[in-house]
């Protein structure tokens, strides 16, 4: 009985297994049938549109800002190559067109008369000839060997741990000690010197002259950390300015002033006048910003000394503060030590802490490549120690981030609303990179609704031009104006901006700015929309009835500008003209009827005034186009260091209201 039941169970199990195998076989046959039918359909339907590029992995997001800027994939346009990573021939021509279309034939600069104006044209002719020669050498590859020599020289350069100079050696070097690799955390500089006896001084720029006196007594010196290698051809930035004035200044009391300066723009002065910093004031690495010293106007110096000795005699245990005199005295030797801490610089004189100065945004320790000492002082010796052992490399590779992320988008086919031309110098690699990483990332520029380009002339150093050409070819946002760069000829770049804005991109409005100008694109577009349809316009911070300076660094001779007043002109750091004005400029330049003046912003004002004589121009004045520094609610901010440019952009990303980054 049991045996019969077991046989029935075995039969049921065997039948179940057979059915399962049959079902699996049927499923397998169906799967193979479907696959054999689907694959040909996929290949027939997709072979014409699916490419290896479209199947490639998208580039990863590098930051949260990338996530904010990354847009959804666009639909294919009529020209499918616009969405392709491989550029079409037409796009290659636009991307690689790095030479300005401005015709700089030497005949255009033939001298017209024997005066200062003809001297300007002679300089332009020479600069054009030399620039053409340099560019031909670049194109032929003759300048490539210079780059190799530079690399070999850089590899052999050393970073000494310490540098010392005697007083005579320091004087022979022009009062400057070179710091090849800058400073680093813990670096310190020791200066031994003796302030000279006060001398009569009558220059009101040095000190105020009192009524009834022909001169006042002055004794002061200046010690500065300078970025000597940062921007060639310009005044070096003052990374730290330390100025003791033994006889005082307008205050009439001894004072120590500290500050920074970037491109003629001084920061807020930090003055120590003998009063100790307030208890609630921020410290620098735990040190107060200003120590107290005995002042002549306190009237209790003798009483305080007597009280101190009395308290010692009676055994008072309470801690007593000692008031020291002003740390510098005429004809008295001193030992000054400047050290670099975590939060700022610290100055000790004769072993006593005197002042601390916090680091300011825009300056780094490695930028301090020189120490300068000038003024009423006899330097006995200078020692710099604990210097960095590795070279920070001031080559362009330090500043340029060769990533496709920063490349310029292709030029649009049709008309655009705004073209922005940015004046730059050949060796301003850091400034251009900061612009690419800040306001040039605006969505209107990335989408080519607005086009921005740098306008750069050739540099006197051929190795700089080699790097500049590489940069222009990679990023696609540089237009080289082929003449030898010169400050007095910067007006040629402005003419080139007009030519490019009219002929290369066909813009309704052309804006000119500098590479240290931060442009708030939204504000500029709102300004343009407000005047759109009103005809010819000239927008900026407009100066009326300004007179030429006849002396000083920016002097203009009567031969260069015989008139007593300049025409109304917008300040150079940022202004806008309508395309018809730009066309007028180009037309007159090509016909050799355009008057050129070394101050490009005044030149534009002069050209607009000429245009206005035949066709009315609407002048739009706004203080938001800042000439010096930055103001709240700015449209443009000038004299911004690379770090400040990034700071301003980050603030705009976080909030729509523009705020300044005034601290350097």
C-alpha positions as CSV (number, residue, x, y, z in Angstrom):
1,X,0.0,0.0,0.0
2,X,2.7,2.4,0.9
3,X,4.7,1.3,-2.1
4,X,1.8,2.3,-4.4
5,X,1.5,5.7,-2.9
6,X,5.2,6.4,-3.4
7,X,5.0,5.4,-7.0
8,X,2.2,7.9,-7.6
9,X,4.2,10.7,-5.9
10,X,7.2,10.0,-8.1
11,X,5.0,10.2,-11.2
12,X,3.5,13.6,-10.2
13,X,7.0,15.0,-9.5
14,X,8.4,13.7,-12.8
15,X,5.4,15.2,-14.7
16,X,5.9,18.6,-13.0
17,X,9.5,18.7,-13.9
18,X,8.8,18.0,-17.6
19,X,6.2,20.8,-17.7
20,X,8.6,23.2,-16.1
21,X,11.3,22.4,-18.7
22,X,8.8,22.8,-21.5
23,X,7.7,26.2,-20.2
24,X,11.3,27.4,-19.9
25,X,12.0,26.2,-23.5
26,X,9.0,28.1,-24.8
27,X,10.1,31.3,-23.0
28,X,13.6,30.9,-24.4
29,X,12.3,30.5,-28.0
30,X,10.1,33.6,-27.6
31,X,13.0,35.7,-26.3
32,X,15.3,34.7,-29.1
33,X,12.5,35.5,-31.6
34,X,11.9,39.0,-30.2
35,X,15.6,39.8,-30.0
36,X,16.2,38.7,-33.6
37,X,13.4,41.0,-34.7
38,X,14.4,44.1,-32.5
39,X,18.0,44.4,-33.4
40,X,17.6,45.1,-37.1
41,X,15.0,47.8,-36.3
42,X,17.3,49.5,-33.9
43,X,20.2,49.6,-36.3
44,X,18.0,50.8,-39.2
45,X,16.3,53.5,-37.2
46,X,19.2,54.7,-35.2
47,X,22.4,54.4,-37.2
48,X,21.9,57.8,-38.9
49,X,21.5,59.8,-35.7
50,X,23.4,58.0,-32.9
51,X,27.1,58.9,-32.9
52,X,29.9,57.9,-30.6
53,X,29.9,61.4,-29.2
54,X,26.2,61.3,-28.2
55,X,26.8,58.0,-26.4
56,X,29.8,59.3,-24.5
57,X,29.5,60.0,-20.8
58,X,28.6,63.6,-19.9
59,X,31.2,65.7,-18.1
60,X,30.9,65.5,-14.4
61,X,29.7,68.5,-12.3
62,X,32.7,70.1,-10.6
63,X,30.9,72.2,-8.1
64,X,27.5,73.4,-6.9
65,X,27.8,76.4,-9.3
66,X,28.0,74.0,-12.2
67,X,24.7,72.5,-11.0
68,X,23.1,75.9,-11.1
69,X,24.4,76.7,-14.5
70,X,23.9,73.3,-16.2
71,X,20.9,73.6,-18.5
72,X,18.7,70.9,-19.9
73,X,19.9,69.3,-23.2
74,X,18.8,71.4,-26.1
75,X,16.8,70.3,-29.1
76,X,18.7,69.7,-32.3
77,X,18.9,72.9,-34.4
78,X,18.9,73.2,-38.1
79,X,22.6,73.0,-38.0
80,X,23.1,69.9,-35.9
81,X,26.8,70.6,-35.5
82,X,26.0,73.4,-33.0
83,X,25.2,70.7,-30.4
84,X,28.1,68.6,-31.3
85,X,31.4,68.5,-29.6
86,X,33.2,68.4,-33.0
87,X,33.1,71.9,-34.5
88,X,32.1,72.5,-38.1
89,X,34.6,74.3,-40.4
90,X,32.6,77.6,-40.0
91,X,32.7,77.4,-36.3
92,X,36.4,76.6,-36.4
93,X,37.0,79.8,-38.4
94,X,35.0,81.8,-35.9
95,X,36.7,80.2,-32.9
96,X,40.2,80.5,-34.2
97,X,39.9,84.1,-35.6
98,X,42.3,85.6,-33.1
99,X,43.6,88.5,-35.2
100,X,41.7,91.8,-35.3
101,X,40.1,92.7,-38.6
102,X,41.3,96.3,-38.0
103,X,43.6,97.4,-40.9
104,X,46.7,98.7,-39.3
105,X,48.7,99.6,-42.5
106,X,51.7,101.8,-41.8
107,X,50.4,104.3,-44.3
108,X,47.5,105.1,-42.0
109,X,50.0,106.5,-39.5
110,X,52.0,108.7,-41.8
111,X,53.0,111.9,-40.0
112,X,50.9,114.9,-40.9
113,X,52.8,117.8,-39.5
114,X,55.8,118.5,-37.2
115,X,53.9,118.6,-33.9
116,X,53.0,116.3,-31.0
117,X,50.0,114.9,-33.0
118,X,52.4,113.7,-35.7
119,X,54.6,112.2,-33.0
120,X,51.7,110.1,-31.9
121,X,51.2,108.8,-35.4
122,X,54.9,108.1,-35.8
123,X,54.8,106.0,-32.6
124,X,51.8,104.2,-33.9
125,X,53.5,103.5,-37.2
126,X,56.6,102.0,-35.4
127,X,54.4,100.0,-33.1
128,X,52.5,98.6,-36.1
129,X,55.7,97.7,-37.9
130,X,57.2,95.9,-34.9
131,X,54.0,94.2,-34.1
132,X,53.6,92.8,-37.6
133,X,57.2,91.5,-37.4
134,X,56.5,89.8,-34.1
135,X,53.3,88.2,-35.3
136,X,55.0,86.9,-38.4
137,X,57.6,85.2,-36.2
138,X,54.9,83.7,-34.1
139,X,53.1,82.3,-37.1
140,X,56.3,80.9,-38.5
141,X,57.2,79.3,-35.2
142,X,60.5,81.1,-34.8
143,X,59.5,82.3,-31.3
144,X,59.0,78.7,-29.9
145,X,62.6,78.3,-28.9
146,X,62.3,81.2,-26.5
147,X,59.7,79.3,-24.5
148,X,62.1,76.4,-24.1
149,X,64.8,78.7,-22.9
150,X,62.4,80.2,-20.4
151,X,61.4,76.8,-19.1
152,X,65.1,75.8,-18.7
153,X,65.9,79.0,-16.9
154,X,62.8,78.4,-14.6
155,X,63.9,74.9,-13.8
156,X,67.4,76.1,-12.8
157,X,66.1,79.0,-10.6
158,X,66.4,78.4,-6.9
159,X,64.4,79.5,-3.9
160,X,66.9,80.4,-1.2
161,X,65.9,79.7,2.4
162,X,67.3,83.1,3.4
163,X,68.7,86.3,1.8
164,X,70.9,88.9,3.4
165,X,72.2,92.2,2.2
166,X,74.5,94.7,3.8
167,X,73.5,98.4,3.7
168,X,75.8,99.1,0.8
169,X,74.6,96.1,-1.2
170,X,71.0,97.1,-0.5
171,X,71.7,100.6,-1.7
172,X,73.5,99.3,-4.8
173,X,70.3,97.3,-5.7
174,X,68.3,100.5,-5.7
175,X,66.9,100.0,-2.2
176,X,65.1,96.8,-3.2
177,X,65.7,93.2,-2.1
178,X,64.3,90.6,-4.5
179,X,62.4,87.7,-3.0
180,X,62.4,85.2,-5.9
181,X,59.7,82.9,-4.5
182,X,57.8,85.4,-2.4
183,X,56.9,84.7,1.2
184,X,55.2,82.0,3.1
185,X,53.7,81.4,6.5
186,X,56.4,82.0,9.1
187,X,58.6,84.1,6.8
188,X,60.2,87.1,8.5
189,X,62.3,90.0,7.4
190,X,64.7,91.9,9.8
191,X,65.7,95.4,8.9
192,X,68.4,97.3,10.8
193,X,68.4,101.0,10.2
194,X,68.7,104.5,11.5
195,X,66.2,107.3,10.8
196,X,67.8,110.5,9.6
197,X,67.6,113.8,11.4
198,X,64.5,115.7,10.3
199,X,65.0,117.9,7.2
200,X,63.0,121.0,6.2
201,X,60.4,120.1,3.6
202,X,58.2,122.5,1.7
203,X,56.3,120.1,-0.6
204,X,52.7,120.3,0.5
205,X,52.1,116.7,-0.8
206,X,54.5,115.4,1.9
207,X,53.2,117.5,4.8
208,X,50.9,120.4,5.3
209,X,52.7,123.8,5.5
210,X,51.6,125.9,8.4
211,X,50.6,129.5,8.0
212,X,53.5,131.8,8.1
213,X,56.1,129.1,7.7
214,X,58.0,128.4,4.5
215,X,58.8,124.8,5.5
216,X,58.3,122.1,8.2
217,X,60.6,119.5,9.5
218,X,60.0,116.0,8.1
219,X,61.5,112.6,8.9
220,X,59.8,109.5,7.5
221,X,60.5,106.4,5.6
222,X,58.5,103.7,3.8
223,X,59.0,100.0,3.8
224,X,56.9,98.1,1.3
225,X,56.3,94.5,0.2
226,X,55.7,94.8,-3.5
227,X,54.5,92.4,-6.2
228,X,57.4,93.2,-8.5
229,X,56.8,90.3,-10.9
230,X,53.0,90.5,-11.0
231,X,52.3,93.0,-13.8
232,X,55.1,94.2,-15.9
233,X,55.0,97.7,-17.2
234,X,52.8,99.0,-14.4
235,X,53.4,100.3,-11.0
236,X,53.8,97.3,-8.7
237,X,51.0,96.5,-6.3
238,X,51.8,97.4,-2.7
239,X,51.0,94.2,-0.8
240,X,52.0,95.9,2.4
241,X,52.8,99.6,2.9
242,X,54.5,100.5,6.2
243,X,55.1,104.3,6.7
244,X,56.4,105.6,10.1
245,X,56.3,109.4,10.2
246,X,58.5,110.6,13.1
247,X,57.4,114.2,12.9
248,X,53.8,113.3,12.2
249,X,51.6,114.6,9.4
250,X,48.4,116.5,9.5
251,X,47.8,115.2,13.0
252,X,51.1,116.9,14.2
253,X,52.0,113.7,16.2
254,X,54.1,110.7,15.4
255,X,52.1,108.1,13.5
256,X,52.5,104.8,11.7
257,X,50.3,104.2,8.7
258,X,49.8,100.9,6.9
259,X,47.9,100.2,3.7
260,X,47.7,98.3,0.4
261,X,47.5,99.6,-3.2
262,X,46.4,97.9,-6.4
263,X,46.6,99.7,-9.7
264,X,46.7,103.2,-8.1
265,X,43.7,102.3,-5.9
266,X,44.7,102.6,-2.2
267,X,42.7,100.7,0.4
268,X,41.5,102.2,3.7
269,X,44.5,103.4,5.7
270,X,45.2,101.7,9.0
271,X,46.7,104.3,11.3
272,X,48.4,103.9,14.7
273,X,48.7,107.2,16.6
274,X,49.8,106.1,20.0
275,X,46.5,104.8,21.3
276,X,46.1,101.1,22.0
277,X,43.4,99.3,20.0
278,X,40.0,99.0,21.7
279,X,39.3,95.9,23.7
280,X,36.3,95.0,21.4
281,X,38.4,95.4,18.2
282,X,39.4,92.4,16.2
283,X,42.9,91.1,16.8
284,X,45.4,89.6,14.4
285,X,46.7,86.2,15.6
286,X,45.9,87.3,19.1
287,X,47.8,90.6,18.8
288,X,46.3,94.0,18.9
289,X,46.4,96.1,15.7
290,X,48.0,99.0,17.5
291,X,50.1,99.2,20.7
292,X,50.2,102.2,22.9
293,X,53.1,104.6,23.1
294,X,53.7,107.7,25.2
295,X,52.2,110.8,23.5
296,X,53.4,114.4,24.2
297,X,49.8,115.5,24.7
298,X,49.0,113.1,27.5
299,X,50.7,115.3,30.1
300,X,51.1,112.5,32.7
301,X,54.2,110.6,31.5
302,X,56.3,111.6,34.6
303,X,53.4,110.9,36.9
304,X,52.8,107.5,35.4
305,X,56.5,106.6,35.9
306,X,56.5,107.8,39.5
307,X,53.4,105.8,40.2
308,X,54.9,102.7,38.7
309,X,58.1,102.9,40.9
310,X,56.0,103.7,44.0
311,X,53.8,100.6,43.4
312,X,56.9,98.4,43.1
313,X,58.4,99.7,46.3
314,X,55.2,99.0,48.4
315,X,55.0,95.6,46.9
316,X,51.7,96.0,45.0
317,X,51.0,92.7,43.1
318,X,48.6,94.2,40.6
319,X,50.0,94.0,37.0
320,X,51.2,97.4,35.8
321,X,51.3,98.4,32.1
322,X,54.4,100.0,30.8
323,X,54.1,102.9,28.3
324,X,56.9,102.8,25.8
325,X,58.0,105.8,23.7
326,X,57.4,106.0,19.9
327,X,59.5,103.1,18.4
328,X,61.5,105.3,16.1
329,X,63.8,108.2,16.9
330,X,66.0,110.4,14.8
331,X,69.6,109.2,14.4
332,X,68.9,106.2,16.7
333,X,69.5,102.6,15.5
334,X,66.6,100.2,15.5
335,X,65.9,96.6,14.7
336,X,62.6,96.0,13.0
337,X,61.2,92.5,12.3
338,X,58.3,91.9,10.0
339,X,56.8,88.4,10.2
340,X,54.0,86.6,8.3
341,X,51.4,85.0,10.6
342,X,48.2,83.1,10.0
343,X,45.9,86.1,9.9
344,X,48.3,89.0,9.0
345,X,51.6,90.7,9.3
346,X,53.3,91.6,12.6
347,X,55.9,94.3,13.2
348,X,58.2,94.2,16.2
349,X,60.8,97.0,16.9
350,X,63.6,96.3,19.3
351,X,61.9,93.2,20.6
352,X,58.5,94.9,21.3
353,X,55.3,94.4,19.3
354,X,54.2,97.6,17.6
355,X,51.5,96.9,15.1
356,X,49.7,94.1,13.3
357,X,48.0,94.3,9.9
358,X,45.5,91.7,8.8
359,X,45.8,90.2,5.3
360,X,43.5,91.8,2.7
361,X,41.6,90.0,0.0
362,X,43.4,90.2,-3.3
363,X,47.0,89.7,-2.1
364,X,48.8,86.5,-1.3
365,X,52.1,85.9,0.5
366,X,53.7,84.4,-2.7
367,X,52.9,87.7,-4.5
368,X,55.4,89.6,-2.3
369,X,58.4,89.3,-4.6
370,X,60.3,92.3,-3.4
371,X,61.1,94.5,-0.4
372,X,61.5,98.2,-0.9
373,X,62.8,100.8,1.6
374,X,62.9,104.5,0.7
375,X,62.8,107.8,2.6
376,X,64.8,109.4,5.5
377,X,66.6,106.3,6.6
378,X,70.1,104.8,6.4
379,X,69.8,101.0,6.1
380,X,72.5,99.0,7.8
381,X,71.4,95.5,6.8
382,X,68.4,93.4,5.7
383,X,67.8,89.7,6.3
384,X,64.9,87.7,4.9
385,X,64.6,84.2,6.4
386,X,62.2,81.2,6.5
387,X,61.4,81.8,2.8
388,X,59.5,79.2,0.7
389,X,61.6,76.4,-0.7
390,X,59.6,75.8,-3.8
391,X,59.1,78.2,-6.7
392,X,55.5,79.5,-7.0
393,X,56.1,79.9,-10.8
394,X,54.9,83.1,-12.2
395,X,54.4,81.4,-15.6
396,X,50.9,81.6,-17.2
397,X,50.3,78.0,-16.2
398,X,49.9,79.2,-12.6
399,X,47.0,81.5,-13.6
400,X,45.4,79.7,-16.6
401,X,43.1,76.8,-16.0
402,X,43.2,75.0,-19.4
403,X,39.7,73.5,-19.2
404,X,37.1,73.4,-21.9
405,X,34.7,74.6,-19.3
406,X,36.0,78.2,-19.7
407,X,36.1,78.2,-23.5
408,X,34.1,80.8,-25.3
409,X,30.8,79.6,-26.9
410,X,30.5,79.8,-30.7
411,X,29.5,83.0,-32.3
412,X,25.8,83.3,-33.3
413,X,24.8,83.6,-36.9
414,X,22.5,86.6,-36.5
415,X,22.6,90.0,-34.9
416,X,23.2,90.2,-31.1
417,X,22.1,92.8,-28.6
418,X,25.5,93.6,-27.0
419,X,29.2,93.1,-27.7
420,X,31.6,93.7,-24.8
421,X,35.3,94.5,-25.7
422,X,37.7,94.1,-22.8
423,X,41.0,95.9,-22.9
424,X,43.8,93.7,-21.6
425,X,47.6,93.5,-21.6
426,X,49.6,90.5,-22.9
427,X,50.8,89.4,-19.5
428,X,47.5,89.8,-17.7
429,X,46.9,86.1,-17.6
430,X,45.5,86.1,-14.1
431,X,43.1,89.0,-14.8
432,X,41.7,87.3,-17.9
433,X,41.2,84.1,-16.1
434,X,39.4,85.8,-13.3
435,X,37.0,87.4,-15.8
436,X,36.3,84.0,-17.4
437,X,35.5,82.6,-13.9
438,X,33.3,85.5,-12.9
439,X,31.0,87.7,-14.9
440,X,31.7,86.0,-18.3
441,X,29.9,83.0,-16.8
442,X,26.6,84.9,-17.0
443,X,23.9,82.9,-18.9
444,X,23.5,85.6,-21.5
445,X,27.1,85.3,-22.4
446,X,27.3,81.5,-22.2
447,X,24.3,81.4,-24.6
448,X,25.9,83.8,-27.0
449,X,23.1,86.3,-26.7
450,X,25.9,88.6,-25.5
451,X,29.5,88.2,-26.8
452,X,32.6,89.2,-24.8
453,X,36.1,89.3,-26.1
454,X,39.5,90.4,-24.8
455,X,41.5,92.8,-26.9
456,X,45.3,92.4,-26.5
457,X,48.2,93.9,-28.3
458,X,51.6,92.2,-28.6
459,X,54.0,92.3,-25.7
460,X,57.7,93.4,-25.8
461,X,58.7,90.0,-24.4
462,X,58.4,87.4,-27.1
463,X,57.8,84.5,-24.7
464,X,54.7,86.3,-23.4
465,X,53.4,86.4,-27.0
466,X,54.0,82.7,-27.4
467,X,51.8,82.0,-24.3
468,X,49.3,84.6,-25.4
469,X,48.8,82.9,-28.8
470,X,48.3,79.5,-27.1
471,X,45.8,81.1,-24.7
472,X,43.9,82.7,-27.6
473,X,43.7,79.5,-29.6
474,X,42.5,77.5,-26.6
475,X,39.9,79.7,-25.1
476,X,38.7,81.4,-28.3
477,X,37.9,84.7,-26.5
478,X,41.0,86.8,-27.4
479,X,41.3,89.2,-30.3
480,X,45.0,90.2,-30.9
481,X,45.5,93.7,-32.3
482,X,48.9,93.3,-34.0
483,X,50.9,96.2,-32.8
484,X,53.5,96.6,-30.0
485,X,51.6,97.5,-26.9
486,X,52.0,100.9,-25.5
487,X,49.9,102.8,-23.0
488,X,49.7,105.9,-25.3
489,X,48.4,103.7,-28.1
490,X,45.6,102.0,-26.2
491,X,43.1,104.0,-28.3
492,X,43.9,101.5,-31.2
493,X,42.3,98.7,-29.1
494,X,39.2,100.8,-28.7
495,X,39.0,101.3,-32.5
496,X,39.5,97.5,-32.8
497,X,36.6,96.9,-30.4
498,X,34.3,99.0,-32.6
499,X,35.4,97.2,-35.7
500,X,34.8,93.8,-34.2
501,X,31.5,94.7,-32.7
502,X,30.2,96.1,-36.1
503,X,31.8,93.7,-38.6
504,X,32.5,90.4,-36.8
505,X,29.5,90.0,-34.5
506,X,27.0,92.6,-35.8
507,X,26.0,94.0,-32.4
508,X,23.3,96.7,-31.7
509,X,25.4,98.1,-28.9
510,X,29.1,98.0,-28.1
511,X,30.5,98.2,-24.6
512,X,34.2,98.8,-23.7
513,X,35.7,97.9,-20.3
514,X,39.0,96.9,-18.7
515,X,40.2,93.5,-17.5
516,X,40.0,94.7,-13.9
517,X,36.4,95.9,-14.4
518,X,33.6,93.7,-13.0
519,X,30.5,94.0,-15.2
520,X,27.0,93.3,-13.8
521,X,25.5,92.1,-17.0
522,X,21.8,92.3,-15.9
523,X,22.2,96.0,-15.0
524,X,23.8,96.7,-18.3
525,X,21.1,95.0,-20.2
526,X,18.4,96.8,-18.2
527,X,20.1,100.1,-19.1
528,X,20.2,99.2,-22.8
529,X,16.5,98.1,-22.8
530,X,15.5,101.5,-21.2
531,X,17.1,103.4,-24.2
532,X,16.3,100.9,-26.9
533,X,14.5,102.5,-29.9
534,X,15.6,106.0,-28.9
535,X,18.3,106.3,-31.6
536,X,22.0,106.9,-31.0
537,X,23.1,106.6,-27.4
538,X,26.3,107.1,-25.3
539,X,26.0,105.6,-21.8
540,X,28.5,105.8,-18.9
541,X,29.8,107.9,-16.0
542,X,30.1,111.0,-18.1
543,X,32.4,113.9,-17.3
544,X,31.5,117.4,-18.3
545,X,33.9,120.4,-18.6
546,X,36.9,118.4,-17.5
547,X,40.2,120.1,-18.2
548,X,43.5,118.4,-19.2
549,X,46.2,117.9,-16.6
550,X,49.2,119.9,-17.7
551,X,51.7,118.3,-15.2
552,X,52.3,115.0,-13.4
553,X,52.1,111.4,-14.6
554,X,49.0,112.0,-16.7
555,X,50.2,115.3,-18.2
556,X,48.8,116.4,-21.6
557,X,50.8,119.0,-23.4
558,X,49.1,121.9,-25.4
559,X,50.5,120.4,-28.5
560,X,48.7,117.1,-27.8
561,X,45.5,118.8,-26.8
562,X,45.3,122.6,-27.4
563,X,41.8,123.1,-26.2
564,X,41.1,124.1,-22.6
565,X,38.4,121.6,-22.0
566,X,37.7,118.0,-23.0
567,X,34.5,117.2,-24.7
568,X,31.9,115.3,-22.6
569,X,33.3,111.8,-22.2
570,X,32.5,108.6,-20.2
571,X,35.1,107.2,-17.9
572,X,37.2,104.5,-19.5
573,X,36.5,101.5,-17.2
574,X,33.0,101.0,-18.7
575,X,30.9,102.8,-21.3
576,X,28.4,101.8,-24.1
577,X,27.8,103.3,-27.6
578,X,25.2,102.4,-30.2
579,X,26.4,100.6,-33.3
580,X,26.0,103.6,-35.6
581,X,28.5,105.5,-33.5
582,X,30.9,102.5,-33.7
583,X,30.4,102.4,-37.5
584,X,31.2,106.1,-37.7
585,X,34.5,105.5,-35.9
586,X,35.5,102.7,-38.2
587,X,34.5,104.5,-41.3
588,X,36.6,107.5,-40.4
589,X,39.5,105.4,-39.4
590,X,39.5,103.5,-42.7
591,X,39.4,106.8,-44.5
592,X,42.2,108.2,-42.3
593,X,40.0,111.0,-41.0
594,X,39.8,109.8,-37.4
595,X,41.6,112.0,-34.9
596,X,43.5,109.8,-32.5
597,X,44.4,110.9,-28.9
598,X,46.3,108.9,-26.4
599,X,43.5,108.9,-23.8
600,X,41.0,106.5,-25.3
601,X,38.0,107.5,-23.2
602,X,38.5,111.2,-24.2
603,X,38.9,110.0,-27.8
604,X,35.5,108.3,-27.7
605,X,33.9,111.4,-26.3
606,X,35.5,113.4,-29.1
607,X,34.2,111.0,-31.7
608,X,30.7,111.0,-30.2
609,X,30.7,114.8,-30.2
610,X,31.6,114.8,-33.9
611,X,28.9,112.3,-34.7
612,X,26.5,114.4,-32.6
613,X,27.0,117.3,-34.9
614,X,25.2,115.5,-37.7
615,X,22.9,113.2,-35.8
616,X,21.6,113.7,-32.3
617,X,23.1,111.5,-29.6
618,X,21.4,110.8,-26.3
619,X,23.9,111.1,-23.4
620,X,23.0,108.8,-20.5
621,X,25.0,109.5,-17.3
622,X,25.1,107.2,-14.3
623,X,27.5,107.0,-11.3
624,X,26.9,103.3,-11.2
625,X,29.7,103.0,-13.8
626,X,32.4,103.3,-11.1
627,X,35.6,105.0,-12.0
628,X,37.4,104.1,-8.8
629,X,36.6,101.0,-6.9
630,X,33.1,99.8,-6.2
631,X,29.9,101.3,-4.8
632,X,26.7,99.5,-3.7
633,X,24.2,98.9,-6.5
634,X,27.0,99.2,-9.1
635,X,26.7,98.5,-12.8
636,X,30.5,98.2,-13.2
637,X,33.2,98.1,-10.5
638,X,36.7,99.1,-11.4
639,X,40.2,98.3,-10.0
640,X,39.1,94.9,-8.9
641,X,41.8,92.3,-8.3
642,X,41.4,88.7,-9.6
643,X,40.3,87.6,-6.1
644,X,37.8,90.4,-5.8
645,X,36.3,89.5,-9.2
646,X,35.6,86.0,-8.0
647,X,34.2,87.4,-4.7
648,X,31.8,89.8,-6.5
649,X,30.6,86.9,-8.7
650,X,30.0,84.6,-5.7
651,X,28.0,87.3,-4.0
652,X,25.8,87.7,-7.1
653,X,25.2,84.0,-7.2
654,X,24.0,84.1,-3.6
655,X,21.9,87.2,-3.9
656,X,20.7,89.4,-6.7
657,X,21.6,92.7,-5.0
658,X,25.2,93.6,-5.9
659,X,27.5,94.1,-3.0
660,X,31.2,95.2,-3.0
661,X,34.2,93.2,-1.9
662,X,36.2,96.3,-0.9
663,X,38.7,94.5,1.4
664,X,41.8,93.4,-0.5
